[in-house]
Amino acid sequence: MGRQVGLLIDRKGRVNMVLVGEPASILIPELPRGRSGADRLRGLRFLHTHLSPDGVSQEDLMDMLFLRLDAIITLSVNPAGEPVQWQAAHLLPSGAADKPYHLEPPRPWDHTVAQFSATAEALEAELGRSAEDARQAGDAPRALLVSVATLPRVLQERNLDELAELARTAGLIVAGRMVQRVAQVNPRLILGKGKVAELEVLALQGRAGMLVFDGELSPTQLHNLADITERKVIDRTQLILDIFAQHAVSRAGKLQVELAQLRYTLPRLVGKNRAMDRLMGGIGGRGPGETKLETDRRKSRERMTRLRKELDQLRRQRAFTRSRRSRQGIPLAALVGYTNAGKSTLLNTLTRSEVRAENKLFATLDPTTRRLRFPAEKEIILADTVGFIRNLPKELTDAFRATLEELDAADLLVHVADASHPDLLQQIAAVEAILAEMELNRVPRLLVLNKWDQLEAPARAELADAFPTALPVSAKSGEGLKSLLAQLESALLTLHRPPLADVPFSLN
């Protein structure tokens, strides 16, 4: 025939499928989804001919990895069609060797003693023990973090550090990471197929059932990656949305999270196969009917319309509260800053409150206001708001407009920054960029360098030179809070409202 011929064989030696390929390659068609569990193989080995003296190729190994085959075997034949030698490869448990597979040496074609089924069962038993060890170490899902970008590698590593914190906040165990710097991002798969294969190897070694990509994947990239790997694939936006969904407490917060999720999901509703195209309606239906995909999209749009109406009502209620507060002449200072900078801890310390404060990203989603009374029998309102983050997803910025309206009514923005964070400058810049995008440049700002107690003397001196007008404080120890209170009192209580545009110490 002059073509490669292949057999998919189950563990009882029965031929499951016969394939005929081209002279230099053979294509394995889409197989049914593998057996459930990261510790299970597919239960099939693939034997196929090579019309050259070459043994198992890199493409064969990639097929074995992606399809989780029990084994892959090549039988090389000479130009006369006579068998020459065969070679086999199978997967290995994580940590068993430098590579996730074992490649047998070539053997003469008539030396066929091999225990493929027994080897596959023993491998599954070992994979099961590894998976059980992972479960005992922690029941949380394991994820592999991936960065593919045109940025320098050092910036990608920093971004993955933040992604790792997001993953931890979402309840994931980080099993590994991959960084690839590219001249241009692949619009189809975001990275080349060779790198996808390397990613699959890392996921196997780390027993990761999820791939988390830094940045936002397009609907095409998300769909193609989900097709090529049996692991769950999400991007940074989905991860942040999941964290918001976990932490939302109030009615408004839950509505805003749901709206953001629908805004993100709607353009990614893609029919995966013809089974999705079930017709809707019976007698009196709309023409040929409505596909399942169209139904899902229509229901999503209708739900988004209802959510917007409910959020508009909540927005009016909050506007009434702010109006009443304004009539009472009580000034408002809003705490803003990068997520996990210590805003909630600072609010608790200043107002002796017990607002939820955790060492996690986005621990605060719902706006919280507390009254702060000064010795002169005067008081202000101090508001804690949701933390910012670099490249804040547009869905979240729009959906959380009601939450961020507290900033529009603020007489002063207290920008709280984590002085101990290695990316302090980038975080301050990210917050300033978001405030500018929200057209809040007109509101005076006071920069507060929190967690000052975690810095050594040289680092303190360096930051003091870089930000001479900033206030160094420690929300936990209380260091510097007297100076902060004095600044707040001077800014908000000795000036007429509105406006505060001529605040003499306005720091920006």
N, C-alpha and C positions, 0 to 999 in steps of 0.2 A: 504493500500500500504506500510505502514511503511516508507514513504519518505516525505520530506517537499514538499509542493506545494505552488507556488507563482503566484500572478497576478500583472501585471503592468497595472494601471488604469489611464486614462486621466481625465481631469477636468470635463468632461461631464459624467463621470461614465462609460465610455466604456472600455471594456477590450482590452488592446493593445497587450498583450502577456501573455501566460500561460507557467509557468516553473515548471519542476519537478526536485527535487534535491536528495541529499542523506539523510539518517536519521539525520545527525548532521549538514548539511550545504546545501546551495543552491547557485548556481553560476548564476549571472546575466551576460548574454552574452554582447558582445560589442554592445553598443547602438549608434545610429546616433549622430553626434556631437550636443552638446547642442545648444539651441537658443542663438544668439549672444548677448554679453553684460554681464559684470560682475554682473549686477543687475537683471538678468533673471534666473529663475529656469527652469528645464527641462520640466515641464508641466505634469509630471507623478509621481504618488505615488506607492509605492511597498508594497503590502500586502502578507505576507507569514506565513505559519504555523511553530510552534516549537513543536517538539515531546517531550517536557520537560516543567516543570513549569517556566522555565526562560523566562524573557521578552526580551526587545530589548537588543541585545548584542553589544559589542564594534565593532565587525565586521560589524553589521548592521549600526551602526553610521558612520563607515568609508565609507561604500558603499553610504550612503546618502550624505556625504561630497564630495567624489570624483565625484559622478554622478550628484550632485546638484539636487537631487530628491525633489519633493514638500514635501513628508513625507515618513516615513517608519513605517509600522504597523506590529506587530507580533500577531498571534493568537495561544496561547498555547493549546494543546490537551492532554488528558490523554491517558494511554495505550490502552483504549478501542476505541480510536478515537473520543471521545466526546470533544466538545469545552469547555474550562475552563474560560480563560480571555484573554483580548487583551490589548496591550500597543502601544502608538504612540509616535513619535518624529518628530520634524521639525527644520529647521535651524532658526537662529536668526540674525538680522542685527548686524554689528560691534558695539561693545560697549554696547549692550543691556544687557549683562550678562557676567559672568566670562567665560562661555563656549559658543561656537558658535551655540549651539543647545538647544532646550527645550525638556525635556523628561516628557511626561504625566505620571501620576500614573496609575498603572494597573486597569482595570475595568472589571466587569463581562461580559461574552461574549454576553449577551443579552441586555446590556446597550450600544447601538450603536449610540446614538445621537452625531454627530460630523459634523463640517463644514470644511472639508478638502480643498475644492476648494476655499471657501471664505478666509480661513486662508492663503493659498498659494498666492492668489491675493493681500491680504493686506501686506504680507511679501514682495512681489515684489515691491509694491508701496513704502514701507519703504526703501528697498534696492536702489530703483531708487532715492529717496531723498538723501540718503547717497552718491550715486555716483555723483549726481548733486552738492552736497556740495564739493566733492573732485574736480570736474571739475572747480568749481568757485575758489577754492583755488589755482588751477594751472592746466593748460591743459596738462602738461607733463605726460608721462606714469609713473605708480607707480611700483616699483620693490622691491622684498624681497631679501636680501643678505644672502648667505648661505656659511658657511665654514665647511667642513668635512675633518679632517686631523689628523695625529698622533702627531702634534705639541702641546705643552702646550697651555692651553686656553688663557693665556695672549698674546701669540704671534698670535694666531688666531684672537683675538680681534683687535690687531694692524693691521693685514693684512686686516681685514674688514673695519677699518677706512680708509685705502688707497683705498679699493674697493669702499667705499662710495664716496670718492673724484672723482674717475674715473666715477662713475655713475652720479655724479653731472655735470661733464664735458661733459658727453654724453647727458645730458638733461633729466635725469631721476629723479624722486622723490623717495627717499628711504623710504619705508613704514614700514620697520622692518628688523630684522636680526635674524639668527639662527646660533649657534655655537655647533658643536658636535665633541668631541675628541674621536677617535676610535683607537683600537689597530691595526686594519687593515681595509683599505678602501674596501667597498663592490664593487667588480669589475662589478657587474651587474647594480646596481642602485646608487652606491656611498654611500648610507645610507639605513638602513633597512626600511621595509614597515611601521612599526610603526612610525618612524621618518618622513617618507614621509607624513603620515596622519597628524602628528603634523604640518608639514610644510604647508600643505593645509589649516589647521585651521588658522595659522598665516596669510597666504595670504588672506583668507576670511576676517579676522578681519581688515587687513590693506588695503583691496580693491586693492591688488596688482595683476596686470595682467601678471607680468613677474617675473621669478626666475633667479637670477644671482649668479652663483657659483664661489667662489674663487678657483683659480687653473684652470686646463684644464680638461675637461670631455673627456673621450674616446668616439669614435663613438657609441659603444654599450650603454654606460651610457646615452648619449644624446638621443639616439633613445628610450630607455626604459622609461626615464623620460618624454619625450614628449608623450609617449603612455599612461602613468598613470595619467597625469594631462593635463587639457585643457589649461593650461597657457603656455606662451612662455618661453622656457628654453634656456639660453645662459651661457657661461662660461667667465672667465676673459679675455681670448685671444680674443674672439669675441667682447667683450666690447672695448678692446684696438683698435682692427681693426676698429670698428665703429667710434671711436674718430679720428683715423688717417684719415678715409674717410671724416669726416666732416671738418677737418682742412687742408687737402692737398690743396695747391694752385697752385703750379707749375706743368708743364707737367710731370717732373720727379717724383714728389711726388705722383701724381695721378696714374702713372704707377706702382710705387712701392707698393702703397696700394692695387691696384687691383691684382697684382701678389701675395702679401701676403694673400689676401682673397682667391684666387684660391688654393694656397698651403694648406690652412687650410681646405677648403671646400671639396677638391677632395676625401680624404679618408672617408669623412662623407656623400658622396652621396650614400644613401641606399634606395633601392626600398621599399616603404611602403605597397604596395598591388599589386594585379595582374593588376590593371588598369594602372600601370606604364609600363607594358610590351607590349606596342603597337609596332607593327612591323614597321620598316622604309623601304622605297624603294618599287618599283613596279617591272615592267619588267626589268630584268637584275640586280635585287637586289643581295646582297651578301648571297647566300645560304638561310638559313631560315630567314634571316633578322637580324636586330640589335635592341635590346630592347631600350626603352626610356632611361633607366638608362645608358646603354653603350653609347648611343648617347651623353648624358650629359657629361659623363667622357671624351669621345673623344674630344668634343668641348672644354672642359676645358683645356685639354693638349695642343690642337692646339693654344688656346689663350695664354697660358703660354709661349709657344715657341715664339710667336710673341712679347710678352711683353719683354722677355729676350733680343731679338734682338734689340728692341728699346732702352732698358736700356743700352745695350752694346755700342750703338752709343752715347748716352748721356755721358756715362762713358769716352769714347774716347775724346769727346769735353771738358769735365772737365779736363782730363789729359793734353790736349793741353794748357788750360788756366793756369794750375799749372806750366807747363813747361816754359811758357812764363814769368810767375811771378818769377820763380826761376832764369831765365836768367837775369832778371832785378835786382837780388840780394835783393829782398824785403823779409824779414823774415815773417813767418806765426805763429801766436799763435791761438790755437783753444780752445774755451770755451767748457768744458765738465762738466757733473754733472748730478745729479738726476733730474728728471722732476720737474718743478716748483721751482727750487732752486734760480731763479732770473738771469739766464744767459742773456736773452734778455734785461732785464732792465739794467744790467751792460753794455752790448754792447751799448745801447742807450745813457747811461750817459757818457761813455768814448768817444764815437765818435759823440755825438750830432745827433744821428739818430732817426728815428721813426719806428723802427722794431716793429711788433706786439708783445706786451707783456701783458699777462693776468694772473690773479691769478687762473689759471686752469692748470691741468696736460696736457702735450703735446700741449701747445699753439703754439710751434714752431716745424715744421716738415721739412721744406725745409732749406738747409744750406744758411746762409746769411753772406757775407763778407763785411767789411768796412775798410777803411784805417784810421790809427791812426797816426797823425803827432806829433812829439816831438819838443820841443823848438830848438833843435840843427839841425833843418831842415832835420831830418831823419824821416822815417816812417816805420810802420809795417802793416801787414794785420791781422785783428782780425776777426775770423770766429765763428759764432754762429751755433751750431749743435743741432740735436734732442736730447732730454733728455733721460736718461736711467731710468730703473725701475727694481726692483727685479724680477727675473725669467722672463727676457725679452723673449717673445715667439720666438722660433727658426725661424718661418716664417718671423718675422719682422727683425731679425738680418741678415738673408740672403738677404731678399728683399731690405733692406736699405743699402746694402754694398756700393752702389754708393754714398749715402749721407755721410757715415762714412769714405769714402776715403779721405776726407779733413783731417782726423786725421792722416792718413799715411804720408801725406806730411808736417805735422806740425813740427816746430822746438821746440815748447813748448806747453804743454797742461796745461791750466789753469782750475784746478778742482774747480768748484764753488759749495759750499755746503750750505745748509740752516741751519745756526747756531741755529735758533729758533725752529727747528723741534724736537719733542721728540725722534724720531728714527734717529737722526743725525749719530750715529756710524754705524748703520745698513746700512744707505744710502751710506755713504762713502765706506763701505766694498763692497756693491753691485756694485758701480761704478768701484772700483779697480778690482773686479773679472771680470767684463765685459771687461775692458781694457786689463787685462792679457789674457783673452780668445781670444782677437783680436790681440794678440802679439804686444802690444804697450808699453810694459814695458821699451823698450829702449829709449822712448821719455821722456825727462825731464818733471817733473810736478811741478806745483806751486799750493798749496792748499790755497783757498780763502774762509774764513768763512763769508758768506753774511748774511744780515739781523741782523747785530750786534746790531743795535739800538733797537731791540725788546727784548733784554736780560737785566735782572737785573744784578747788580754788582756781586753777588755771582756766578751766572751762567757764567759770563764773566771770572771770575778768574779761575773757574773750567776748562773751555775750553782752556784758555791760558796755563794752566799746562799740559793739555792733548795733545795740539798741539802747542808746543812752537815756531815752525818755520812757522806756518800758518799766513796769513795776515787777520786780522779782518776788514771788510768793510761794508758799507751800500750803496747799489747801488742807493737807493732812496734819502737819505740825503746827500750823498757824503762823508761820514765819511770814512777815511782810503784810499781814492782813490789816493791821492798823493803818498803814500807809494807803492801802487800797480803799479802806472805808473813808479816809480823809479825802481822797481824790473823788470818790463818788459823791460825798456830801458837798464838796466844793463845786462839782460840775452840775449836779442836778437840783440842789436846794438853794443855791445863792443866785440862780439865774431865773429870769422870767420865762415862762413857757407860753406858747412856742414863739420864736424858734430858739434853738440852741446852736445856730450856725456859727456864732462868734465865740464858741467855747475857747478860751485862751490856750488851754493845754492840749487841744485836740491832737491826738497822736495818730499819724498815718504816714 
